[in-house]
Amino acid sequence: MIDLYTWHTPNGRKVSIMLEELALPYNAIPVNLGQGDQHEPDFVKISPNHKIPAIIDHDNGLTLMQSGAILLYLAEKTQKLLPPRGVDYWRVMEWLMFQMGDLGPMLGQTHHFIKFNPGKSSYAEQRYLKENRRLYGVLNERLAEHEYLADAYSIADVAAWPWISRFDYQTMNLNEYPNLKRWYLDILRRPAVQKGYHVPSKVQAIPLP
């Protein structure tokens, strides 16, 4: 059994979707970010960075924070959604790192300045909206010739999809990015994605373009 400490965020949904895809038994433990649960001492022992998601794998006692590390760990644990070491493996790494280093941080800043603090900084709003459009364009171009980010469905897609599912937070129109829209809807139809999206509880329907 795996304990998953999570909340209704793209990073949290990465791991709940991954656990559903792998059909691993897990217990979802809500960490209410608005109430400051992430700063409680018991949680900080598991996640020293005060961030969700985090897991405890009771098979071996491992505690792990950081969504990318958790995805890699679960993929290696089950030998699923990650190819063996070789060219295909590094292609998945490439697009996983794209999400970790570019897509997530930049879109997250858009959520901060556009969704939750509009009008506070026109410079920040312009900067991150411009970067949103660039990153959406990178994905749209990649998906013009590839069904998934690294050809086969993988942890790279699991990592990126929850961030694109907040296109409304980013004031982005998926209809302007037809290849990305096709990918988004294809993944949305997966039963594991539909179930994992609503962990730890259902707060909204999955957004549709």
Secondary structure as a PSIPRED ss2 file (coil, helix, strand):
# PSIPRED VFORMAT (PSIPRED V4.0)

   1 M C   1.000  0.000  0.000
   2 I E   0.000  0.000  1.000
   3 D E   0.000  0.000  1.000
   4 L E   0.000  0.000  1.000
   5 Y E   0.000  0.000  1.000
   6 T E   0.000  0.000  1.000
   7 W C   1.000  0.000  0.000
   8 H C   1.000  0.000  0.000
   9 T C   1.000  0.000  0.000
  10 P H   0.000  1.000  0.000
  11 N H   0.000  1.000  0.000
  12 G H   0.000  1.000  0.000
  13 R H   0.000  1.000  0.000
  14 K H   0.000  1.000  0.000
  15 V H   0.000  1.000  0.000
  16 S H   0.000  1.000  0.000
  17 I H   0.000  1.000  0.000
  18 M H   0.000  1.000  0.000
  19 L H   0.000  1.000  0.000
  20 E H   0.000  1.000  0.000
  21 E H   0.000  1.000  0.000
  22 L H   0.000  1.000  0.000
  23 A C   1.000  0.000  0.000
  24 L C   1.000  0.000  0.000
  25 P C   1.000  0.000  0.000
  26 Y E   0.000  0.000  1.000
  27 N E   0.000  0.000  1.000
  28 A E   0.000  0.000  1.000
  29 I E   0.000  0.000  1.000
  30 P E   0.000  0.000  1.000
  31 V C   1.000  0.000  0.000
  32 N C   1.000  0.000  0.000
  33 L H   0.000  1.000  0.000
  34 G H   0.000  1.000  0.000
  35 Q H   0.000  1.000  0.000
  36 G C   1.000  0.000  0.000
  37 D H   0.000  1.000  0.000
  38 Q H   0.000  1.000  0.000
  39 H H   0.000  1.000  0.000
  40 E C   1.000  0.000  0.000
  41 P H   0.000  1.000  0.000
  42 D H   0.000  1.000  0.000
  43 F H   0.000  1.000  0.000
  44 V H   0.000  1.000  0.000
  45 K H   0.000  1.000  0.000
  46 I H   0.000  1.000  0.000
  47 S C   1.000  0.000  0.000
  48 P C   1.000  0.000  0.000
  49 N C   1.000  0.000  0.000
  50 H C   1.000  0.000  0.000
  51 K C   1.000  0.000  0.000
  52 I C   1.000  0.000  0.000
  53 P C   1.000  0.000  0.000
  54 A E   0.000  0.000  1.000
  55 I E   0.000  0.000  1.000
  56 I E   0.000  0.000  1.000
  57 D E   0.000  0.000  1.000
  58 H C   1.000  0.000  0.000
  59 D C   1.000  0.000  0.000
  60 N C   1.000  0.000  0.000
  61 G C   1.000  0.000  0.000
  62 L E   0.000  0.000  1.000
  63 T E   0.000  0.000  1.000
  64 L E   0.000  0.000  1.000
  65 M E   0.000  0.000  1.000
  66 Q C   1.000  0.000  0.000
  67 S H   0.000  1.000  0.000
  68 G H   0.000  1.000  0.000
  69 A H   0.000  1.000  0.000
  70 I H   0.000  1.000  0.000
  71 L H   0.000  1.000  0.000
  72 L H   0.000  1.000  0.000
  73 Y H   0.000  1.000  0.000
  74 L H   0.000  1.000  0.000
  75 A H   0.000  1.000  0.000
  76 E H   0.000  1.000  0.000
  77 K H   0.000  1.000  0.000
  78 T H   0.000  1.000  0.000
  79 Q C   1.000  0.000  0.000
  80 K C   1.000  0.000  0.000
  81 L C   1.000  0.000  0.000
  82 L C   1.000  0.000  0.000
  83 P C   1.000  0.000  0.000
  84 P C   1.000  0.000  0.000
  85 R C   1.000  0.000  0.000
  86 G C   1.000  0.000  0.000
  87 V H   0.000  1.000  0.000
  88 D H   0.000  1.000  0.000
  89 Y H   0.000  1.000  0.000
  90 W H   0.000  1.000  0.000
  91 R H   0.000  1.000  0.000
  92 V H   0.000  1.000  0.000
  93 M H   0.000  1.000  0.000
  94 E H   0.000  1.000  0.000
  95 W H   0.000  1.000  0.000
  96 L H   0.000  1.000  0.000
  97 M H   0.000  1.000  0.000
  98 F H   0.000  1.000  0.000
  99 Q H   0.000  1.000  0.000
 100 M H   0.000  1.000  0.000
 101 G H   0.000  1.000  0.000
 102 D H   0.000  1.000  0.000
 103 L H   0.000  1.000  0.000
 104 G H   0.000  1.000  0.000
 105 P H   0.000  1.000  0.000
 106 M H   0.000  1.000  0.000
 107 L H   0.000  1.000  0.000
 108 G H   0.000  1.000  0.000
 109 Q H   0.000  1.000  0.000
 110 T H   0.000  1.000  0.000
 111 H H   0.000  1.000  0.000
 112 H H   0.000  1.000  0.000
 113 F H   0.000  1.000  0.000
 114 I H   0.000  1.000  0.000
 115 K H   0.000  1.000  0.000
 116 F H   0.000  1.000  0.000
 117 N C   1.000  0.000  0.000
 118 P C   1.000  0.000  0.000
 119 G C   1.000  0.000  0.000
 120 K C   1.000  0.000  0.000
 121 S C   1.000  0.000  0.000
 122 S H   0.000  1.000  0.000
 123 Y H   0.000  1.000  0.000
 124 A H   0.000  1.000  0.000
 125 E H   0.000  1.000  0.000
 126 Q H   0.000  1.000  0.000
 127 R H   0.000  1.000  0.000
 128 Y H   0.000  1.000  0.000
 129 L H   0.000  1.000  0.000
 130 K H   0.000  1.000  0.000
 131 E H   0.000  1.000  0.000
 132 N H   0.000  1.000  0.000
 133 R H   0.000  1.000  0.000
 134 R H   0.000  1.000  0.000
 135 L H   0.000  1.000  0.000
 136 Y H   0.000  1.000  0.000
 137 G H   0.000  1.000  0.000
 138 V H   0.000  1.000  0.000
 139 L H   0.000  1.000  0.000
 140 N H   0.000  1.000  0.000
 141 E H   0.000  1.000  0.000
 142 R H   0.000  1.000  0.000
 143 L C   1.000  0.000  0.000
 144 A C   1.000  0.000  0.000
 145 E C   1.000  0.000  0.000
 146 H C   1.000  0.000  0.000
 147 E C   1.000  0.000  0.000
 148 Y C   1.000  0.000  0.000
 149 L C   1.000  0.000  0.000
 150 A C   1.000  0.000  0.000
 151 D C   1.000  0.000  0.000
 152 A C   1.000  0.000  0.000
 153 Y C   1.000  0.000  0.000
 154 S C   1.000  0.000  0.000
 155 I H   0.000  1.000  0.000
 156 A H   0.000  1.000  0.000
 157 D H   0.000  1.000  0.000
 158 V H   0.000  1.000  0.000
 159 A H   0.000  1.000  0.000
 160 A H   0.000  1.000  0.000
 161 W H   0.000  1.000  0.000
 162 P H   0.000  1.000  0.000
 163 W H   0.000  1.000  0.000
 164 I H   0.000  1.000  0.000
 165 S C   1.000  0.000  0.000
 166 R C   1.000  0.000  0.000
 167 F C   1.000  0.000  0.000
 168 D C   1.000  0.000  0.000
 169 Y C   1.000  0.000  0.000
 170 Q C   1.000  0.000  0.000
 171 T C   1.000  0.000  0.000
 172 M C   1.000  0.000  0.000
 173 N C   1.000  0.000  0.000
 174 L H   0.000  1.000  0.000
 175 N H   0.000  1.000  0.000
 176 E H   0.000  1.000  0.000
 177 Y C   1.000  0.000  0.000
 178 P H   0.000  1.000  0.000
 179 N H   0.000  1.000  0.000
 180 L H   0.000  1.000  0.000
 181 K H   0.000  1.000  0.000
 182 R H   0.000  1.000  0.000
 183 W H   0.000  1.000  0.000
 184 Y H   0.000  1.000  0.000
 185 L H   0.000  1.000  0.000
 186 D H   0.000  1.000  0.000
 187 I H   0.000  1.000  0.000
 188 L H   0.000  1.000  0.000
 189 R C   1.000  0.000  0.000
 190 R C   1.000  0.000  0.000
 191 P H   0.000  1.000  0.000
 192 A H   0.000  1.000  0.000
 193 V H   0.000  1.000  0.000
 194 Q H   0.000  1.000  0.000
 195 K H   0.000  1.000  0.000
 196 G H   0.000  1.000  0.000
 197 Y H   0.000  1.000  0.000
 198 H C   1.000  0.000  0.000
 199 V C   1.000  0.000  0.000
 200 P C   1.000  0.000  0.000
 201 S C   1.000  0.000  0.000
 202 K C   1.000  0.000  0.000
 203 V C   1.000  0.000  0.000
 204 Q C   1.000  0.000  0.000
 205 A C   1.000  0.000  0.000
 206 I C   1.000  0.000  0.000
 207 P C   1.000  0.000  0.000
 208 L C   1.000  0.000  0.000
 209 P C   1.000  0.000  0.000
